[in-house]
Amino acid sequence: MGKPTGFLEYTRKSDPARPASVRVKDWNEFHIALPDASREQQGARCMNCGVPFCQTGMMFEGKTFGCPLHNLIPEWNDMIFSGNYGHALSRLLKANNFPEFTGRVCPAPCEKACICGIYGSPVTIRDNERCIIETAFREKRIKPKHPPQYSGKNVCVVGSGPAGLAVADQLNHRGHSVTVIEKDEHPGGLLMYGIPNMKLPKSIVQRRIDLMYDEGVTFVTGVDASDKKTAARLMKEYDAVVLCCGSGAPRPLGLETKGLGGIYYGTEYLKAAVERAQFAKESAVPSAAGKNVVIIGTGDTASDCVATALRQKCSSVTQLVRRKRAEYLDVQGNLPADYAHEEALAVSGQDPRRFGVQVNSLVSDKGVLTGVVTTEGDTLPCDLLIGATGFSGCEEGVCKAFGVERSKTVTTVEGHYATSVSGVFAAGDMRRGQSLVVWAIAEGRAAAAEVDAFLTGYTNLV
């Protein structure tokens, strides 16, 4: 511990953000890095507790408590304070394959578990993590690494989201030949298509995929593994197959939408927005430009939909939240606002959220959505209705093709990743259910260890 009194001397200082009124006009990343001296002070705030709960990584009262990857947080915070970013990087990469992702999109359960937060403000763990990895890339410390020898075993990973990439990264460094297949045009899964640019620039995702390619991982896109012939071929050609296809089956809205246009789920809306902004590809899912948008739901997806609609220059955006406002207040009685709500306030002068309200029925004209009637009895103009209400489980197509057992998610023995079909494994949201990117990476790492043991009879992967 480099600064025993650091938590008493320095106050929390998060990475600043560009003004909401400015950043809402573009798709660029909106956080700005702190100067090195300020970052070192933030590292010095880490107390190196006797029991560092930030590393716990457990479920407590239905919520994630501490880092699921068991990041060595006090160690690399100490190295930040010392200005030793090389050593900080080595400790960070011990537990986390992709800190450039978690340092941007993770809700930081580590910070909620930080002892400093009991009587004050927690350490800026997520910002510190992002600083370490971005400094490493900038200073060219991140170089392709190849295993000293190869095992002769071939593994196919189906799905290139965070879980699939973690499986591939671990098994490739272990010496197995890994091929990642992806049904979309570009690899990255949720990271590429489900998170807007301003939160996770696609150049950051592509940078990591390029690095993995240089290290020997093969990526094949445009392959749909829900085809039974494709699944049979993969099981025949590879020594092991790992299914990491996410939990993409949306939870039904509970509304009569048959024959009515203008209604979409949050993930398909965000994917279309990324394709339009990043790849200049048009989609059947429309832009929010000039439209009155109503978003049902809360959480990250709903907020990302609000922020995306604003950037597409919607006429208005309203977010309907099922629970009452009082349930969201912090201990000081304030209503927290995330980046999207700040932007809506800057554009329209008001918070887009309405609490304790849901859609009761839809209003249409000749099959075209024109409005929604709320449970409070008023009618909101609506040309585009987006459901961001979560997911009900994994899609059944791939499960049927590979013949694996499933309920809402793929069935495995508790605490393990092998499915009901020999040589076929599952990880990430497909096995766990809808969760965080950091949990997907943790699942991928754990599944890789199990696959490695299956292939070689033992494993030294954590």
VEXROGU-68405 format. One line per 10 residues: number of its first residue (from 1); their letters; for each residue x, y, z of C-alpha. Coordinates in nm, 3 decimals. Example, Ala and Ser with C-alpha at 12.3 -4.5 7.8 and 13.67 -1.06 7.14 Angstrom:
<marfis>
1	as	1.230:-0.450:0.780; 1.367:-0.106:0.714
</marfis>
This chain:
<marfis>
1	mgkptgfley	0.000:0.000:0.000; 0.177:0.313:-0.123; -0.029:0.581:0.052; -0.179:0.472:0.386; -0.354:0.806:0.430; -0.454:0.855:0.064; -0.825:0.797:0.127; -0.814:1.076:0.390; -0.618:1.324:0.178; -0.784:1.299:-0.163
11	trksdparpa	-1.146:1.320:-0.272; -1.300:1.116:-0.549; -1.259:1.264:-0.894; -1.424:1.075:-1.180; -1.323:1.112:-1.543; -1.499:1.426:-1.667; -1.751:1.410:-1.950; -1.805:1.644:-2.239; -2.107:1.873:-2.182; -2.434:1.695:-2.257
21	svrvkdwnef	-2.545:1.967:-2.498; -2.226:1.915:-2.702; -2.183:1.538:-2.698; -2.543:1.470:-2.799; -2.458:1.612:-3.143; -2.214:1.331:-3.230; -2.138:0.962:-3.171; -1.794:1.013:-3.020; -1.690:0.879:-2.681; -1.775:1.140:-2.422
31	hialpdasre	-1.545:1.066:-2.127; -1.216:1.256:-2.095; -0.912:1.109:-1.920; -0.774:1.275:-1.606; -0.416:1.409:-1.602; -0.157:1.163:-1.470; -0.114:1.347:-1.137; -0.489:1.335:-1.069; -0.504:0.968:-1.169; -0.224:0.882:-0.927
41	qqgarcmncg	-0.419:1.052:-0.648; -0.720:0.839:-0.736; -0.506:0.528:-0.712; -0.377:0.650:-0.375; -0.736:0.655:-0.238; -0.743:0.274:-0.241; -0.717:0.165:0.123; -0.586:-0.190:0.058; -0.845:-0.312:0.309; -0.792:-0.616:0.525
51	vpfcqtgmmf	-1.084:-0.770:0.335; -1.106:-0.601:-0.008; -1.472:-0.661:-0.092; -1.416:-0.497:-0.433; -1.267:-0.830:-0.545; -1.543:-1.050:-0.403; -1.747:-1.126:-0.715; -2.057:-1.279:-0.558; -2.434:-1.246:-0.570; -2.581:-1.074:-0.265
61	egktfgcplh	-2.955:-1.011:-0.230; -2.997:-1.070:-0.601; -2.729:-0.819:-0.703; -2.367:-0.851:-0.807; -2.136:-0.756:-0.520; -1.774:-0.694:-0.610; -1.592:-0.786:-0.930; -1.694:-1.122:-1.085; -1.348:-1.144:-1.241; -1.183:-1.106:-0.897
71	nlipewndmi	-0.966:-0.826:-1.036; -0.657:-0.757:-0.827; -0.782:-0.407:-0.762; -0.576:-0.295:-0.460; -0.258:-0.414:-0.633; -0.301:-0.219:-0.954; -0.434:0.085:-0.771; -0.110:0.087:-0.572; 0.086:0.066:-0.896; -0.108:0.363:-1.038
81	fsgnyghals	-0.014:0.566:-0.732; 0.349:0.465:-0.782; 0.334:0.560:-1.150; 0.428:0.203:-1.244; 0.179:0.148:-1.525; 0.368:-0.151:-1.665; 0.328:-0.347:-1.341; -0.030:-0.222:-1.307; -0.102:-0.370:-1.650; 0.046:-0.708:-1.560
91	rllkannfpe	-0.174:-0.730:-1.252; -0.483:-0.614:-1.441; -0.444:-0.871:-1.720; -0.405:-1.152:-1.467; -0.782:-1.152:-1.418; -0.937:-0.954:-1.702; -0.896:-1.029:-2.073; -1.070:-0.712:-2.190; -1.037:-0.420:-1.945; -1.097:-0.176:-2.231
101	ftgrvcpapc	-1.456:-0.309:-2.242; -1.530:-0.335:-1.871; -1.358:-0.001:-1.812; -1.627:0.158:-2.027; -1.952:-0.037:-1.997; -1.939:-0.222:-1.665; -2.171:-0.074:-1.397; -1.880:-0.119:-1.156; -2.014:-0.349:-0.881; -1.658:-0.330:-0.747
111	ekacicgiyg	-1.717:0.034:-0.656; -2.044:-0.048:-0.479; -1.844:-0.291:-0.264; -1.561:-0.047:-0.195; -1.502:0.016:0.177; -1.425:0.383:0.104; -1.786:0.422:-0.004; -1.930:0.341:0.339; -1.860:0.685:0.483; -1.758:0.869:0.169
121	spvtirdner	-1.706:0.805:-0.201; -1.568:0.480:-0.343; -1.244:0.463:-0.535; -1.273:0.533:-0.909; -1.194:0.170:-0.988; -1.352:0.159:-1.335; -1.184:0.481:-1.449; -0.851:0.358:-1.314; -0.891:0.031:-1.503; -0.963:0.209:-1.830
131	ciietafrek	-0.662:0.434:-1.775; -0.426:0.137:-1.730; -0.529:-0.044:-2.047; -0.552:0.267:-2.265; -0.210:0.382:-2.146; -0.077:0.037:-2.238; -0.222:0.052:-2.590; -0.101:0.408:-2.638; 0.251:0.321:-2.525; 0.247:0.001:-2.735
141	rikpkhppqy	0.286:-0.231:-2.437; 0.012:-0.454:-2.579; 0.174:-0.686:-2.831; 0.054:-1.014:-2.988; 0.144:-1.316:-2.774; 0.165:-1.670:-2.904; 0.174:-1.992:-2.702; 0.512:-2.171:-2.694; 0.353:-2.479:-2.854; 0.018:-2.592:-2.988
151	sgknvcvvgs	-0.189:-2.883:-2.859; -0.321:-3.005:-3.193; -0.677:-2.963:-3.064; -0.935:-2.756:-3.253; -1.211:-2.559:-3.080; -1.505:-2.376:-3.235; -1.663:-2.090:-3.043; -2.013:-2.000:-3.163; -2.078:-1.632:-3.097; -1.830:-1.345:-3.070
161	gpaglavadq	-1.972:-1.143:-2.782; -1.778:-1.093:-2.458; -1.818:-1.454:-2.343; -1.715:-1.599:-2.679; -1.415:-1.370:-2.708; -1.304:-1.461:-2.355; -1.329:-1.835:-2.430; -1.134:-1.788:-2.753; -0.866:-1.572:-2.592; -0.805:-1.814:-2.307
171	lnhrghsvtv	-0.797:-2.130:-2.519; -0.581:-1.969:-2.786; -0.320:-1.868:-2.530; -0.337:-2.223:-2.393; -0.226:-2.355:-2.733; -0.548:-2.478:-2.890; -0.647:-2.373:-3.242; -0.960:-2.159:-3.207; -1.215:-2.056:-3.468; -1.488:-1.808:-3.375
181	iekdehpggl	-1.799:-1.806:-3.592; -2.048:-1.521:-3.594; -2.382:-1.492:-3.774; -2.351:-1.114:-3.826; -2.133:-0.935:-4.075; -1.880:-0.816:-3.816; -1.747:-0.996:-3.505; -1.806:-0.852:-3.161; -2.163:-0.955:-3.083; -2.318:-0.737:-2.814
191	lmygipnmkl	-2.002:-0.527:-2.796; -2.025:-0.438:-3.164; -2.400:-0.420:-3.219; -2.569:-0.377:-2.882; -2.379:-0.086:-2.723; -2.375:0.259:-2.890; -2.051:0.418:-3.008; -2.050:0.696:-2.749; -2.025:0.434:-2.472; -1.805:0.183:-2.653
201	pksivqrrid	-1.640:0.302:-2.976; -1.634:0.027:-3.237; -1.269:0.105:-3.305; -1.200:-0.022:-2.951; -1.382:-0.349:-3.023; -1.209:-0.390:-3.359; -0.871:-0.318:-3.201; -0.912:-0.617:-2.971; -1.042:-0.845:-3.247; -0.746:-0.746:-3.465
211	lmydegvtfv	-0.510:-0.830:-3.178; -0.672:-1.172:-3.128; -0.646:-1.235:-3.503; -0.276:-1.149:-3.492; -0.241:-1.396:-3.204; -0.389:-1.678:-3.413; -0.765:-1.677:-3.352; -0.968:-1.726:-3.671; -1.291:-1.528:-3.715; -1.556:-1.640:-3.965
221	tgvdasdkkt	-1.863:-1.420:-4.005; -2.197:-1.474:-4.175; -2.233:-1.831:-4.044; -2.568:-1.922:-3.887; -2.516:-2.207:-3.641; -2.891:-2.256:-3.600; -2.875:-2.450:-3.929; -2.869:-2.821:-3.839; -2.625:-2.912:-4.116; -2.386:-2.641:-4.002
231	aarlmkeyda	-2.412:-2.758:-3.641; -2.348:-3.119:-3.739; -2.043:-3.017:-3.942; -1.898:-2.815:-3.654; -1.941:-3.100:-3.407; -1.769:-3.338:-3.652; -1.478:-3.110:-3.745; -1.389:-2.972:-3.399; -1.276:-3.142:-3.081; -1.500:-2.912:-2.877
241	vvlccgsgap	-1.769:-2.654:-2.949; -1.855:-2.371:-2.709; -2.193:-2.199:-2.752; -2.185:-1.831:-2.655; -2.490:-1.697:-2.837; -2.628:-1.472:-2.565; -2.975:-1.440:-2.421; -3.146:-1.271:-2.711; -3.509:-1.377:-2.681; -3.689:-1.054:-2.581
251	rplgletkgl	-3.950:-1.043:-2.307; -4.291:-0.990:-2.474; -4.444:-0.644:-2.437; -4.789:-0.783:-2.358; -4.956:-0.559:-2.619; -5.158:-0.638:-2.929; -4.912:-0.547:-3.203; -5.015:-0.777:-3.489; -5.019:-0.598:-3.824; -4.891:-0.277:-3.670
261	ggiyygteyl	-4.565:-0.111:-3.775; -4.337:0.116:-3.572; -4.282:-0.124:-3.279; -3.939:-0.272:-3.210; -3.730:-0.418:-2.931; -3.441:-0.221:-2.788; -3.167:-0.452:-2.914; -3.286:-0.450:-3.274; -3.322:-0.072:-3.265; -2.969:-0.027:-3.126
271	kaaveraqfa	-2.825:-0.275:-3.375; -2.984:-0.087:-3.665; -2.848:0.241:-3.529; -2.494:0.100:-3.510; -2.519:-0.042:-3.862; -2.643:0.293:-3.992; -2.388:0.510:-3.809; -2.084:0.281:-3.820; -2.121:0.078:-4.138; -2.350:0.302:-4.350
281	kesavpsaag	-2.589:0.010:-4.380; -2.962:0.072:-4.400; -3.202:-0.141:-4.199; -3.571:-0.227:-4.191; -3.570:-0.078:-3.841; -3.616:0.298:-3.891; -3.419:0.586:-3.751; -3.584:0.799:-3.483; -3.526:1.113:-3.691; -3.831:1.339:-3.674
291	knvviigtgd	-4.030:1.084:-3.475; -4.204:1.090:-3.139; -4.035:0.806:-2.953; -4.168:0.615:-2.651; -3.937:0.371:-2.474; -4.072:0.111:-2.231; -3.832:-0.003:-1.962; -3.538:0.100:-1.751; -3.175:-0.006:-1.728; -2.883:0.032:-1.966
301	tasdcvatal	-3.064:-0.069:-2.284; -3.345:0.180:-2.228; -3.094:0.458:-2.155; -2.894:0.372:-2.466; -3.215:0.390:-2.669; -3.288:0.737:-2.526; -2.937:0.859:-2.610; -2.951:0.707:-2.958; -3.291:0.861:-3.037; -3.159:1.203:-2.932
311	rqkcssvtql	-2.858:1.170:-3.162; -3.087:1.069:-3.446; -3.275:1.397:-3.382; -3.610:1.262:-3.270; -3.896:1.508:-3.219; -3.952:1.386:-2.864; -3.855:1.096:-2.641; -4.039:0.962:-2.336; -3.922:0.674:-2.118; -4.193:0.487:-1.926
321	vrrkraeyld	-4.069:0.323:-1.607; -4.288:0.064:-1.436; -4.177:0.124:-1.078; -4.245:0.438:-0.878; -4.000:0.726:-0.859; -3.943:0.679:-0.486; -3.789:0.337:-0.552; -3.503:0.494:-0.748; -3.400:0.766:-0.502; -3.055:0.744:-0.345
331	vqgnlpadya	-2.986:0.770:0.028; -2.987:1.150:0.004; -3.330:1.144:-0.160; -3.200:1.247:-0.502; -3.298:1.087:-0.832; -2.986:0.959:-1.009; -2.957:1.046:-1.377; -2.731:0.864:-1.618; -2.570:1.004:-1.930; -2.882:0.971:-2.146
341	heealavsgq	-3.106:1.151:-1.898; -2.854:1.435:-1.874; -2.861:1.464:-2.251; -3.240:1.464:-2.269; -3.248:1.737:-2.007; -3.000:1.943:-2.210; -3.204:1.902:-2.530; -3.561:1.932:-2.404; -3.525:2.087:-2.060; -3.688:1.793:-1.884
351	dprrfgvqvn	-3.616:1.441:-1.764; -3.757:1.192:-2.019; -3.869:0.947:-1.751; -4.224:0.899:-1.628; -4.240:0.671:-1.327; -4.513:0.428:-1.228; -4.654:0.439:-1.582; -4.690:0.177:-1.854; -4.857:0.148:-2.193; -5.218:0.039:-2.166
361	slvsdkgvlt	-5.306:0.030:-2.537; -5.191:0.146:-2.879; -5.340:0.403:-3.115; -5.301:0.354:-3.490; -5.421:0.482:-3.823; -5.439:0.236:-4.114; -5.182:0.004:-3.956; -4.944:0.284:-3.863; -4.870:0.356:-3.497; -4.965:0.711:-3.399
371	gvvttegdtl	-4.982:0.706:-3.019; -4.991:0.511:-2.694; -5.249:0.530:-2.417; -5.083:0.510:-2.075; -5.211:0.348:-1.758; -5.274:0.702:-1.629; -5.523:0.757:-1.909; -5.340:1.013:-2.123; -5.234:0.961:-2.484; -4.876:1.022:-2.594
381	pcdlligatg	-4.795:1.086:-2.960; -4.579:0.796:-3.076; -4.439:0.705:-3.416; -4.175:0.469:-3.276; -4.232:0.242:-2.975; -3.925:0.066:-2.836; -3.948:-0.215:-2.584; -3.642:-0.232:-2.360; -3.792:-0.467:-2.104; -3.521:-0.731:-2.086
391	fsgceegvck	-3.492:-1.085:-2.216; -3.672:-1.411:-2.147; -3.380:-1.642:-2.229; -3.168:-1.770:-2.514; -3.309:-1.823:-2.860; -3.389:-2.187:-2.928; -3.256:-2.219:-3.285; -2.892:-2.296:-3.198; -2.996:-2.518:-2.906; -3.213:-2.731:-3.134
401	afgversktv	-2.945:-2.750:-3.401; -2.687:-2.885:-3.154; -2.942:-3.092:-2.962; -2.859:-2.945:-2.623; -3.116:-2.934:-2.344; -3.258:-2.595:-2.250; -3.526:-2.431:-2.043; -3.494:-2.054:-2.060; -3.118:-2.100:-2.092; -2.894:-2.391:-2.186
411	ttveghyats	-2.898:-2.663:-1.921; -2.568:-2.757:-1.760; -2.472:-2.913:-1.428; -2.465:-2.637:-1.167; -2.125:-2.472:-1.160; -2.017:-2.636:-1.486; -2.035:-2.556:-1.857; -2.071:-2.893:-2.033; -2.411:-2.937:-2.198; -2.612:-3.256:-2.242
421	vsgvfaagdm	-2.419:-3.324:-2.567; -2.063:-3.453:-2.529; -1.802:-3.206:-2.646; -2.047:-2.915:-2.654; -2.023:-2.645:-2.387; -2.209:-2.322:-2.317; -2.110:-1.996:-2.148; -2.220:-1.639:-2.093; -2.578:-1.519:-2.104; -2.676:-1.829:-2.300
431	rrgqslvvwa	-2.605:-2.035:-1.989; -2.643:-1.778:-1.714; -2.925:-1.563:-1.850; -2.927:-1.189:-1.909; -2.640:-1.035:-1.715; -2.342:-0.799:-1.728; -2.050:-0.792:-1.971; -1.816:-0.860:-1.679; -2.011:-1.175:-1.589; -1.995:-1.288:-1.953
441	iaegraaaae	-1.615:-1.254:-1.949; -1.598:-1.442:-1.618; -1.818:-1.718:-1.763; -1.597:-1.738:-2.071; -1.283:-1.774:-1.864; -1.436:-2.045:-1.646; -1.577:-2.233:-1.945; -1.237:-2.219:-2.116; -1.078:-2.391:-1.816; -1.338:-2.668:-1.832
451	vdafltgytn	-1.292:-2.712:-2.208; -0.913:-2.721:-2.164; -0.945:-2.998:-1.904; -1.179:-3.187:-2.138; -0.926:-3.165:-2.422; -0.603:-3.233:-2.233; -0.702:-3.408:-1.909; -0.594:-3.116:-1.691; -0.585:-2.737:-1.694; -0.373:-2.457:-1.555
461	lv	-0.628:-2.191:-1.652; -0.789:-2.003:-1.366
</marfis>
